[in-house]
């Protein structure tokens, strides 16, 4: 059949057929080009001459295509378009006058393909393609001139169609040796990094015929022959791999879940590698970061009527009206208050969510089948994603609210008033269900009572105690149909604006780090000579002096269960006084470190003694028995190796010595505040040295700021929304003392 395809492309095709009387009508029908959508993609590599060949359209001329994993730069990298052009300039075509339609093919350009600097991968795949009868092959590493942004954009958007229209796709598994048995679950075939690369997902699904090759270019199997094995490895159903059902039959959440465990070298490629999977197009903008995945989701929402795209993140089942299951789906560490996810990893474990028809949805929520649910249309605005949804008000369902607020490890904190303040107001119902028939719902929270009038309403269940960081990042609730019967689902739907995605303000990304007692820092049960050494950061002393303050020497107290650091921040003008006068601006600062608490490796808690502290790390402040205002205890991660170990942030009133006056010369102390930022740091010269015992205590203080300009209604720390209600101001007769 490969010979007949080449005959068909020959300019003297009719003469050749006239001499070959053995060609039957059936064989001639195979020679007709397949009617396909013509996709522009100009450059292919000739497997005989080593020259680049330009085609106006693909899908007419037969060609092969390569799928592989790129070598890292440390391993030599991949040869690019420029590299191949240099080799071509050194060798003229072996047979001038031949074209890619010439038959028989020209002699092999030995000078080009035997060049010692030509990569073994290009030599090997061209040899395999020639044996299979293909004159042209497309290789992503060398057939795209990445210096041209227009060509790169065209290649990215046409990539899926290019693989789909190929006659065969050769998958080269460089980490799978010859003789491997693909069906053996412990074989290297199952462990290949090809399954973890973002771009190879569409390279597996799009081609009709896929052939897997080992590191020695030996045959391992085909996509059809290994369909059930590939389904177990990748999660893509065998029916889709074999073309029995279309790709569009899989829900958006399902398709996203296929890419959840795949990685790309560039963050933007997490989105660009999925364009063909969803049949959408984007203009690639390298440098936009995670915004590329947000743009991808917006395009999907515009073209695919499927609300399962909103069902990402950790989900629990509402077993009864007052009981939430302890088991959950998805990842618990993927949280966020927005409607859109930041990356495909957010869809891990939620592939069982599928959309349902309007009539089925009406029956699931207890409405007659003739009931018309709200449309799936939504609009992206600066105030949020405007969308209409069926909803369940939780105002009269306190037991359901408390069940949703229940935490995994800290359920006894669910009675905390701070957590009640963060309770969800409504459950909005999506027009999709899981494999057990449970309707998918999103809990929404906003400060306003009327959710419909609020802007940028946040998604998810979050519980925040005043003395411990104990949120349960449950974002999605799966509601059985029998439970829905107990709720009052009215026929009137709600139109609301949900937060699109939360983005942190520009600035240092200090709050994303965690403290680690590993990496050589010894804190507990060690001799005094092997303990960590705490000292003031040398930079902070100069910075504090610039705003008129100084700190006393750092005191460190050790015990078997706690390390306490203490220092005093005082005005530099009164620093030399042994006894501070009344109205002094001294601020006592403490940091306590706890070992193995609440099932964590360690925990850290900052405290200050200013009784008029407005907020701490964007969270409500809490007073312990000693009267300190303390920060939320930070959770510990043993996998972080960074300079900033732990940080807390306080907003404190400005002292009256700052002499802040209005236009009339009247001092208005209560309208000005200072930002106090505390942190533990590693010294710069040992930021990546395992075993360093030095830890720096940094104190940073701002100049007086207008209170209203920094008192945000909500900020994000480690992708967790932390709300801080503004406390009532102290009585006027006490303000001068504060």
matplotlib code that plots the C-alpha trace (Angstrom):
import matplotlib.pyplot as plt

x = [0.0, 3.0, 4.2, 0.7, 0.6, 4.0, 2.7, -0.3, 1.9, 4.0, 3.5, 3.3, 0.8, -1.5, 1.3, 2.6, -0.9, -1.3, 1.8, 0.7, -2.3, -2.3, -3.7, -7.3, -10.3, -10.2, -6.5, -7.2, -9.8, -7.2, -5.1, -7.7, -6.7, -8.8, -11.2, -9.9, -9.8, -6.7, -4.4, -1.5, 1.9, 4.7, 8.0, 8.8, 12.1, 12.9, 14.0, 16.2, 17.8, 17.8, 16.3, 13.3, 10.1, 7.3, 3.7, 0.8, -1.6, -1.2, -3.6, -3.0, 0.6, 1.4, 3.8, 5.0, 5.4, 7.6, 6.5, 9.3, 10.5, 13.1, 16.5, 17.6, 20.3, 22.6, 22.2, 22.9, 19.4, 17.7, 18.9, 16.9, 15.9, 19.1, 21.3, 19.7, 20.1, 23.8, 24.2, 22.2, 24.4, 27.4, 25.9, 24.1, 21.1, 22.4, 20.2, 19.2, 16.0, 14.1, 11.2, 9.2, 6.7, 9.4, 9.2, 11.2, 12.8, 16.3, 19.4, 20.1, 22.2, 24.8, 26.9, 24.1, 22.8, 26.2, 27.4, 28.9, 27.3, 23.7, 21.8, 21.2, 17.5, 17.1, 19.2, 17.2, 13.7, 14.5, 15.7, 12.5, 10.4, 12.2, 11.8, 8.0, 7.9, 7.6, 9.5, 8.4, 8.5, 7.7, 9.8, 8.8, 12.3, 13.7, 10.8, 9.7, 11.7, 11.2, 12.8, 9.6, 6.7, 4.2, 5.5, 5.6, 2.0, 0.8, 2.6, 1.1, -2.4, -2.1, -0.3, -3.2, -4.4, -0.9, -0.7, -4.3, -3.7, -0.4, -0.4, 1.5, 3.0, 6.2, 6.6, 10.2, 10.7, 14.3, 14.1, 12.5, 15.2, 14.8, 13.0, 10.6, 7.2, 4.7, 1.9, 4.0, 3.0, 6.5, 8.2, 10.0, 7.2, 4.8, 7.5, 8.5, 8.6, 6.8, 3.5, 4.4, 5.0, 2.3, 2.6, 2.5, -1.2, -2.5, 0.3, -1.2, -4.9, -4.8, -3.2, -5.2, -2.1, 0.6, 3.6, 5.8, 9.5, 12.2, 15.5, 17.0, 14.2, 12.7, 8.9, 7.0, 3.4, 0.7, -1.9, -4.7, -2.9, -2.0, -5.2, -6.2, -2.6, -2.5, -5.8, -4.4, -1.3, -2.9, -6.5, -7.7, -10.4, -9.6, -12.7, -11.3, -7.8, -9.2, -11.5, -14.7, -16.1, -15.2, -12.9, -15.8, -17.7, -15.4, -16.3, -14.1, -13.2, -12.3, -10.0, -8.4, -7.7, -5.7, -3.2, -3.2, 0.0, 1.8, 4.5, 5.8, 9.1, 7.3, 4.3, 2.4, 2.7, 0.4, -2.4, -1.0, -0.5, -4.3, -5.6, -6.3, -7.8, -10.6, -10.7, -9.9, -7.3, -5.1, -2.4, 0.7, 2.2, 5.3, 5.8, 2.2, 2.6, -0.5, -2.7, -2.4, -4.3, -7.0, -7.3, -7.7, -10.5, -12.3, -12.1, -13.4, -16.3, -17.2, -17.2, -18.2, -21.4, -20.0, -19.9, -17.7, -14.9, -15.8, -15.7, -12.0, -10.3, -11.1, -14.7, -16.7, -20.1, -22.9, -24.2, -27.1, -28.2, -25.9, -23.1, -20.2, -18.2, -14.6, -13.3, -12.8, -12.0, -9.3, -6.3, -6.6, -3.7, -5.2, -7.3, -8.3, -11.3, -11.9, -14.0, -11.1, -8.2, -4.5, -3.2, -4.4, -3.2, -6.4, -8.4, -6.7, -9.2, -12.3, -12.5, -15.8, -17.7, -19.8, -22.5, -26.1, -29.0, -31.4, -34.3, -32.2, -31.0, -34.5, -35.5, -32.4, -33.3, -37.0, -38.4, -40.8, -39.0, -40.6, -38.7, -36.1, -32.9, -30.8, -28.6, -25.0, -23.9, -21.6, -19.9, -16.4, -16.5, -14.2, -16.7, -16.4, -17.9, -21.5, -23.5, -27.0, -27.3, -29.9, -29.1, -29.9, -29.8, -28.0, -29.4, -32.0, -29.8, -27.4, -26.7, -25.7, -23.5, -21.7, -21.3, -19.6, -17.3, -16.1, -12.4, -10.4, -8.1, -9.6, -13.3, -13.6, -12.8, -16.0, -17.7, -15.2, -17.0, -14.3, -15.1, -18.8, -18.0, -16.5, -19.5, -20.8, -24.0, -25.4, -24.8, -25.1, -25.8, -23.9, -25.5, -23.3, -23.0, -20.4, -20.4, -22.7, -25.3, -24.6, -25.2, -22.1, -22.5, -20.2, -20.4, -20.1, -19.1, -19.3, -19.5, -22.8, -26.1, -27.4, -25.1, -26.8, -25.7, -22.1, -19.1, -16.3, -18.0, -15.5, -15.8, -15.1, -15.5, -12.9, -12.6, -10.2, -9.8, -8.3, -5.5, -4.7, -4.6, -7.2, -9.0, -10.4, -10.0, -13.2, -14.2, -16.8, -19.8, -21.4, -25.0, -27.0, -30.4, -32.1, -30.5, -31.6, -35.2, -34.8, -33.7, -35.9, -34.7, -36.9, -37.6, -36.1, -32.4, -29.9, -27.6, -24.4, -20.8, -18.2, -14.5, -12.7, -9.4, -7.4, -4.1, -1.7, -0.5, 2.9, 5.7, 7.9, 6.3, 7.4, 4.1, 4.2, 7.1, 6.9, 9.2, 11.2, 13.0, 14.8, 17.7, 20.1, 18.3, 18.3, 15.7, 14.6, 16.4, 19.9, 22.9, 23.3, 26.3, 24.3, 21.3, 20.3, 21.8, 19.3, 20.3, 19.0, 19.2, 21.9, 19.8, 16.8, 18.7, 19.6, 16.1, 14.5, 16.9, 15.7, 12.1, 13.2, 13.1, 15.5, 15.4, 16.9, 19.2, 17.4, 16.6, 16.3, 14.8, 14.9, 12.9, 12.2, 8.9, 9.3, 11.7, 10.9, 12.5, 11.8, 12.9, 11.5, 10.9, 11.2, 11.6, 15.2, 14.9, 14.2, 16.4, 19.0, 16.5, 16.5, 12.9, 10.4, 8.1, 4.3, 2.9, 6.1, 5.9, 7.7, 6.4, 7.3, 7.7, 7.8, 8.1, 7.3, 8.3, 6.5, 7.7, 5.4, 2.2, -1.1, 0.5, 3.0, 6.8, 6.8, 4.7, 5.5, 3.5, 4.5, 3.1, 3.1, 1.9, 0.1, -3.5, -4.9, -3.5, -5.9, -5.1, -2.5, -1.5, -4.8, -6.6, -8.5, -6.1, -6.3, -5.3, -3.8, -3.6, -0.7, -2.6, -0.5, -1.9, -0.7, -0.6, -2.2, 0.1, 1.9, 1.8, 5.1, 6.3, 9.5, 10.0, 10.7, 14.3, 14.2, 15.6, 12.3, 11.4, 8.2, 6.6, 3.8, 2.4, 0.7, -1.1, -0.6, -1.6, 0.9, 2.2, 1.4, 5.1, 4.7, 2.9, 0.5, -1.7, -4.5, -4.8, -6.0, -3.0, -5.0, -3.3, -5.2, -3.4, -6.2, -6.2, -2.6, -1.1, 2.2, 2.9, 5.0, 6.5, 8.3, 10.2, 12.9, 15.5, 18.6, 21.7, 22.2, 25.5, 23.9, 20.5, 21.0, 23.5, 22.2, 23.4, 23.5, 22.5, 22.3, 18.8, 18.1, 15.2, 14.0, 11.8, 10.5, 8.4, 6.8, 6.4, 2.9, 0.3, -3.3, -5.4, -8.0, -5.4, -4.0, -7.0, -8.1, -11.3, -9.4, -5.9, -4.5, -1.7, -0.6, -3.6, -6.0, -8.4, -8.1, -10.8, -10.2, -13.3, -12.5, -12.8, -14.6, -12.3, -11.2, -12.8, -11.4, -10.1, -7.9, -6.5, -3.7, -2.4, -2.4]
y = [0.0, 2.4, 1.8, 2.6, 5.9, 6.9, 6.0, 8.2, 11.1, 10.6, 13.1, 10.3, 8.3, 7.5, 6.1, 3.9, 2.6, 1.8, -0.5, -2.2, -4.3, -6.1, -3.1, -3.8, -1.4, -2.1, -1.1, 2.0, 3.1, 3.1, 5.5, 8.3, 11.0, 10.9, 13.8, 15.7, 19.2, 20.7, 22.1, 24.3, 23.2, 23.8, 22.1, 18.4, 16.5, 14.3, 11.0, 10.4, 13.7, 15.3, 18.5, 20.4, 20.1, 22.6, 21.5, 23.8, 21.4, 18.2, 15.3, 14.9, 13.7, 10.7, 11.4, 10.0, 11.9, 11.4, 11.6, 11.6, 13.2, 16.0, 15.5, 18.0, 20.5, 18.6, 15.5, 17.5, 18.7, 18.3, 19.5, 22.5, 23.9, 26.0, 22.9, 21.0, 24.0, 24.1, 20.4, 21.0, 23.9, 21.6, 19.0, 19.7, 17.5, 14.1, 14.0, 17.4, 17.5, 15.1, 16.2, 14.6, 13.3, 11.6, 7.9, 5.9, 7.8, 9.3, 7.6, 8.1, 11.2, 9.3, 12.4, 14.0, 11.0, 9.7, 13.0, 12.4, 15.5, 14.6, 13.2, 9.5, 10.2, 11.9, 9.2, 6.5, 7.8, 8.6, 5.1, 3.7, 5.9, 4.9, 1.2, 1.9, 3.6, 7.2, 10.0, 12.7, 12.9, 15.7, 16.2, 18.9, 19.7, 20.5, 21.2, 24.4, 27.6, 28.9, 32.2, 33.1, 33.7, 33.4, 30.0, 28.9, 30.1, 28.3, 25.1, 25.1, 25.6, 23.1, 20.5, 18.2, 18.3, 17.5, 14.4, 13.5, 13.7, 11.7, 8.2, 6.9, 8.2, 6.6, 6.9, 6.6, 5.6, 6.4, 4.9, 1.6, -1.0, -3.7, -6.8, -5.1, -6.7, -3.8, -5.6, -6.4, -3.8, -3.7, -3.2, 0.0, 0.5, 1.5, 3.7, 5.7, 9.4, 9.7, 9.3, 12.2, 14.8, 17.3, 17.3, 13.6, 13.4, 14.7, 12.8, 9.6, 10.4, 12.2, 9.8, 6.8, 4.6, 4.7, 2.5, 2.3, 1.8, 1.0, 2.8, 0.5, 1.3, -2.2, -2.7, -2.8, -2.6, -0.4, 1.8, -0.6, -3.7, -2.1, -0.1, -1.7, -1.4, 2.3, 2.9, 1.7, 3.8, 7.1, 6.9, 7.5, 4.9, 2.2, 3.3, 6.7, 5.4, 3.0, 5.6, 3.7, 6.8, 10.5, 12.5, 14.9, 12.1, 12.6, 15.4, 18.5, 17.3, 13.9, 15.3, 17.6, 14.7, 13.0, 15.9, 16.3, 14.3, 15.5, 18.2, 20.7, 22.6, 25.9, 26.8, 28.1, 24.8, 23.2, 25.1, 25.1, 21.3, 20.9, 23.1, 20.2, 18.0, 20.6, 21.9, 25.5, 27.9, 30.5, 32.9, 31.7, 34.3, 32.9, 34.8, 35.0, 32.1, 30.5, 33.0, 30.8, 28.1, 30.6, 31.7, 28.1, 27.5, 30.7, 29.4, 26.0, 27.6, 29.6, 26.5, 23.5, 23.5, 21.5, 22.8, 20.0, 22.4, 24.1, 20.8, 20.8, 20.5, 18.5, 17.3, 15.6, 13.9, 15.3, 11.9, 13.4, 16.9, 17.0, 14.6, 15.0, 11.9, 11.7, 10.3, 12.8, 13.0, 15.1, 16.8, 18.5, 20.8, 22.3, 25.2, 28.6, 30.9, 31.3, 29.6, 28.7, 26.4, 27.4, 24.2, 20.8, 19.2, 20.7, 18.1, 15.1, 12.5, 14.3, 12.5, 10.8, 14.1, 14.3, 16.8, 15.8, 16.8, 19.5, 17.0, 14.8, 17.7, 18.9, 15.5, 15.3, 18.5, 17.6, 19.7, 18.4, 17.3, 20.2, 22.6, 24.6, 25.1, 28.2, 28.4, 27.4, 30.7, 32.9, 36.2, 37.2, 40.7, 42.7, 42.0, 38.3, 35.5, 36.3, 33.1, 31.8, 28.8, 26.8, 27.2, 26.1, 28.8, 27.7, 30.5, 28.1, 25.0, 25.5, 21.7, 21.5, 24.6, 23.1, 19.8, 21.6, 23.4, 20.2, 19.8, 16.6, 16.9, 19.8, 19.3, 20.5, 24.0, 24.1, 26.0, 28.8, 32.1, 33.0, 29.9, 30.6, 34.0, 32.1, 29.8, 29.4, 31.2, 29.1, 25.9, 26.4, 23.4, 22.6, 20.7, 17.7, 14.6, 12.0, 8.3, 7.6, 10.0, 12.7, 16.3, 18.5, 21.7, 24.6, 26.3, 30.0, 32.6, 36.4, 39.0, 40.4, 38.7, 39.1, 36.8, 37.9, 41.5, 40.7, 40.9, 38.3, 35.8, 33.1, 29.4, 26.7, 25.8, 27.3, 27.2, 29.4, 29.1, 32.0, 29.9, 27.4, 27.2, 24.4, 25.0, 22.1, 23.0, 21.3, 23.1, 20.9, 19.1, 16.0, 15.9, 12.7, 13.1, 11.8, 14.6, 17.2, 16.1, 17.5, 20.9, 23.7, 24.0, 26.7, 27.1, 30.6, 30.6, 33.1, 35.2, 36.0, 37.1, 34.5, 35.3, 34.3, 33.6, 35.0, 36.6, 37.7, 41.3, 42.1, 41.9, 39.3, 35.9, 35.4, 34.0, 30.9, 29.4, 27.1, 26.4, 23.2, 21.6, 19.4, 20.5, 20.3, 22.5, 20.8, 22.1, 19.3, 17.0, 17.9, 19.0, 22.8, 22.9, 21.4, 23.6, 26.1, 29.6, 32.5, 36.1, 39.4, 39.9, 42.6, 44.3, 44.8, 47.0, 49.5, 49.4, 50.0, 52.8, 54.5, 54.7, 55.7, 52.3, 49.8, 46.3, 44.9, 41.9, 38.6, 36.3, 32.6, 30.2, 26.4, 23.5, 20.0, 21.1, 24.7, 27.3, 30.9, 33.9, 37.4, 40.9, 44.4, 47.0, 50.5, 54.1, 54.9, 58.3, 56.6, 53.5, 54.6, 55.0, 52.1, 52.9, 53.9, 56.8, 56.4, 56.1, 54.4, 52.7, 49.5, 46.4, 43.1, 40.4, 36.7, 33.6, 30.2, 27.0, 23.7, 20.2, 17.5, 19.3, 18.4, 15.7, 18.2, 18.3, 21.7, 24.8, 28.5, 31.3, 35.0, 37.3, 41.0, 42.8, 45.7, 45.4, 47.5, 45.2, 45.4, 42.2, 39.5, 38.0, 39.1, 37.0, 37.8, 38.2, 36.1, 36.7, 34.0, 33.9, 36.4, 39.0, 38.7, 39.1, 36.1, 35.0, 31.9, 28.9, 28.2, 24.6, 23.0, 21.4, 19.3, 19.7, 23.4, 24.6, 28.3, 31.4, 32.5, 29.8, 31.4, 34.8, 36.7, 40.1, 42.5, 45.8, 48.0, 51.5, 54.3, 55.9, 59.5, 60.6, 60.3, 63.6, 62.9, 65.9, 66.8, 70.0, 71.9, 70.8, 68.3, 65.1, 62.1, 59.1, 56.6, 57.0, 55.9, 52.4, 50.6, 47.4, 45.0, 42.1, 39.3, 36.4, 33.8, 33.7, 31.7, 33.8, 34.5, 32.6, 29.4, 29.6, 26.2, 24.6, 21.6, 21.6, 25.3, 26.1, 29.9, 31.4, 35.1, 36.8, 39.7, 42.6, 45.0, 48.1, 50.5, 54.3, 55.5, 54.6, 55.5, 52.7, 52.6, 52.0, 48.8, 47.3, 45.0, 42.9, 39.7, 38.6, 35.3, 33.5, 30.2, 30.2, 30.2, 33.1, 34.7, 37.2, 39.8, 41.7, 45.2, 45.3, 48.1, 51.0, 51.4, 54.1, 57.6, 58.0, 54.9, 55.8, 58.0, 55.1, 52.7]
z = [0.0, 0.7, -2.9, -4.3, -2.3, -3.9, -7.3, -6.8, -6.1, -9.2, -12.0, -14.6, -12.5, -15.4, -17.5, -14.7, -14.0, -17.7, -17.6, -14.4, -15.4, -12.0, -10.1, -9.2, -8.7, -5.0, -4.8, -6.9, -4.4, -1.7, -3.7, -3.4, -0.8, 2.3, 2.6, 5.6, 6.8, 5.4, 8.0, 7.0, 8.3, 5.8, 6.8, 6.8, 6.7, 3.7, 5.0, 1.9, 1.1, 4.5, 3.0, 4.4, 2.3, 2.3, 1.9, 1.4, 3.2, 5.2, 4.9, 1.1, 1.0, 3.3, 6.1, 9.4, 12.7, 15.8, 19.4, 22.0, 25.2, 24.8, 26.3, 28.9, 28.2, 30.5, 28.3, 25.1, 24.4, 21.0, 17.6, 16.4, 13.1, 13.0, 13.6, 10.7, 8.4, 9.2, 8.3, 5.1, 4.0, 4.3, 1.9, -1.3, -2.2, -3.2, -6.3, -7.7, -9.6, -7.3, -5.2, -2.4, -5.1, -7.2, -7.7, -7.2, -4.3, -4.8, -3.4, 0.2, 1.1, 2.9, 3.6, 5.5, 7.5, 8.3, 9.7, 13.2, 14.7, 13.5, 16.5, 16.7, 17.3, 13.9, 12.2, 13.8, 13.2, 9.5, 9.0, 10.6, 8.4, 5.3, 6.0, 6.5, 3.1, 4.2, 2.4, 4.8, 8.6, 11.0, 14.1, 16.5, 17.7, 14.3, 11.9, 13.7, 13.4, 17.0, 16.2, 14.3, 16.7, 13.9, 12.9, 16.5, 17.1, 14.0, 15.0, 18.5, 17.3, 14.5, 16.5, 17.3, 13.6, 12.5, 14.6, 13.7, 9.9, 10.0, 8.5, 11.4, 14.7, 15.9, 19.7, 20.7, 24.3, 25.1, 28.6, 27.6, 26.6, 23.9, 24.9, 27.3, 27.8, 27.7, 29.4, 32.5, 35.1, 36.6, 33.2, 32.1, 29.6, 32.4, 34.1, 31.0, 31.4, 28.1, 30.1, 32.3, 29.6, 28.9, 25.1, 24.6, 25.7, 22.4, 20.6, 22.0, 21.3, 18.0, 15.5, 14.3, 14.2, 16.8, 17.0, 20.1, 19.7, 22.3, 22.9, 20.3, 17.7, 18.1, 17.9, 21.2, 20.1, 18.7, 20.3, 19.2, 20.4, 23.8, 24.3, 27.6, 28.9, 27.9, 29.6, 32.9, 32.5, 31.2, 32.3, 28.7, 27.9, 25.4, 23.4, 22.8, 22.0, 19.4, 17.9, 18.9, 20.6, 19.9, 22.2, 22.8, 24.7, 27.7, 30.0, 30.5, 34.0, 32.6, 29.9, 32.4, 34.8, 32.1, 32.2, 36.0, 36.5, 33.4, 33.4, 30.9, 30.9, 30.5, 32.7, 29.7, 27.9, 30.5, 28.6, 25.1, 25.1, 25.7, 22.9, 20.6, 23.4, 23.7, 20.1, 21.0, 19.9, 21.7, 20.8, 22.8, 25.0, 26.7, 29.9, 31.0, 33.4, 34.9, 33.1, 30.0, 31.8, 32.8, 29.2, 28.1, 30.6, 29.4, 25.8, 26.8, 28.6, 25.5, 23.2, 25.4, 27.4, 30.3, 33.9, 35.1, 34.5, 37.8, 39.8, 40.5, 43.9, 47.0, 47.3, 49.9, 49.9, 52.0, 53.2, 55.1, 55.8, 58.9, 58.0, 55.6, 54.6, 55.9, 52.6, 49.8, 46.1, 44.5, 46.2, 49.5, 49.0, 45.8, 47.1, 45.8, 46.2, 42.5, 39.9, 37.6, 38.5, 38.3, 36.6, 35.5, 38.8, 40.3, 38.4, 39.8, 40.9, 39.6, 36.3, 37.3, 37.0, 33.9, 32.6, 32.6, 30.3, 31.3, 31.9, 34.1, 36.1, 36.7, 38.0, 40.2, 42.0, 42.4, 39.6, 36.9, 33.8, 31.9, 34.1, 32.2, 34.3, 33.9, 30.8, 30.9, 29.5, 31.7, 31.2, 32.4, 34.0, 36.3, 39.1, 38.6, 36.4, 35.9, 35.9, 36.7, 38.9, 41.0, 44.7, 48.2, 50.9, 54.0, 56.2, 57.7, 57.6, 60.5, 60.8, 57.2, 57.6, 60.6, 58.8, 55.9, 58.3, 60.0, 59.7, 59.3, 62.3, 64.2, 64.3, 67.9, 66.6, 64.5, 67.3, 67.1, 66.2, 63.7, 61.8, 61.9, 60.3, 57.3, 56.9, 53.3, 52.5, 49.7, 47.8, 44.0, 42.0, 38.8, 36.0, 36.4, 38.5, 39.6, 38.9, 41.9, 40.6, 43.2, 42.1, 42.1, 44.2, 45.1, 48.5, 48.2, 50.8, 50.8, 53.5, 52.3, 53.2, 49.6, 47.6, 44.4, 44.8, 45.9, 43.7, 43.3, 45.6, 46.8, 46.4, 48.9, 52.6, 54.8, 58.6, 60.5, 64.2, 66.2, 67.7, 65.0, 61.2, 60.8, 57.6, 55.7, 52.0, 50.8, 47.6, 46.1, 47.7, 46.2, 47.2, 46.8, 45.3, 48.4, 50.4, 47.9, 48.6, 52.2, 50.9, 49.5, 45.9, 44.5, 40.8, 40.9, 40.2, 41.4, 39.2, 40.9, 40.2, 41.3, 41.7, 38.5, 40.1, 42.9, 42.1, 44.7, 44.5, 43.1, 45.6, 47.4, 47.5, 51.1, 52.4, 50.2, 52.1, 55.1, 58.1, 58.0, 60.9, 58.5, 56.2, 59.1, 61.7, 65.1, 67.6, 69.9, 72.2, 71.2, 73.2, 73.5, 71.2, 68.3, 68.5, 66.0, 66.5, 66.4, 65.9, 64.6, 60.8, 60.3, 57.6, 59.9, 62.4, 59.7, 58.3, 61.7, 62.4, 59.2, 60.6, 64.1, 65.9, 67.2, 68.7, 71.9, 71.8, 70.9, 73.9, 73.3, 75.8, 75.2, 76.6, 75.5, 74.0, 73.0, 71.7, 72.5, 71.0, 72.5, 71.6, 72.2, 69.5, 70.8, 69.6, 68.8, 70.5, 73.8, 73.3, 75.8, 78.6, 81.1, 82.2, 79.6, 80.3, 80.3, 76.8, 75.5, 72.1, 73.2, 71.4, 72.9, 70.1, 70.7, 68.5, 69.8, 68.0, 68.9, 67.9, 66.5, 67.3, 65.7, 63.7, 62.0, 62.2, 63.9, 64.2, 64.7, 66.3, 66.4, 69.2, 70.0, 73.1, 71.4, 72.7, 69.8, 67.1, 64.1, 62.2, 61.9, 58.6, 57.3, 59.9, 63.1, 66.0, 69.1, 72.7, 74.8, 78.6, 78.8, 76.8, 73.7, 70.2, 68.3, 64.7, 63.3, 64.0, 60.7, 59.4, 58.7, 55.5, 55.5, 51.8, 51.7, 51.3, 51.0, 52.7, 54.3, 56.8, 58.3, 58.4, 60.1, 59.4, 61.9, 61.4, 64.5, 65.4, 64.8, 68.0, 68.8, 68.4, 64.7, 64.8, 61.9, 61.3, 59.0, 57.0, 60.2, 62.2, 64.4, 65.3, 64.1, 65.6, 65.2, 61.4, 61.0, 61.3, 60.8, 59.1, 61.2, 59.4, 61.3, 59.7, 60.2, 57.5, 56.5, 55.9, 52.2, 52.0, 53.3, 51.6, 50.0, 52.3, 54.2, 57.8, 58.4, 62.0, 61.7, 61.6, 61.4, 63.1, 60.9, 62.1, 59.5, 60.3, 57.9, 58.3, 59.3, 56.7, 56.3, 57.9, 55.1, 52.4, 53.8, 55.6, 52.8, 53.2, 52.4, 51.4, 50.3, 52.2, 50.7, 48.5, 51.4, 51.8, 55.2, 56.1, 58.9, 60.1, 61.3, 65.1, 66.8, 67.6, 71.2, 73.3, 72.6, 76.2, 75.6, 72.2, 73.5, 75.6, 72.7]

ax = plt.figure().add_subplot(projection="3d")
ax.plot(x, y, z, "-o")
ax.set_aspect("equal")
plt.show()
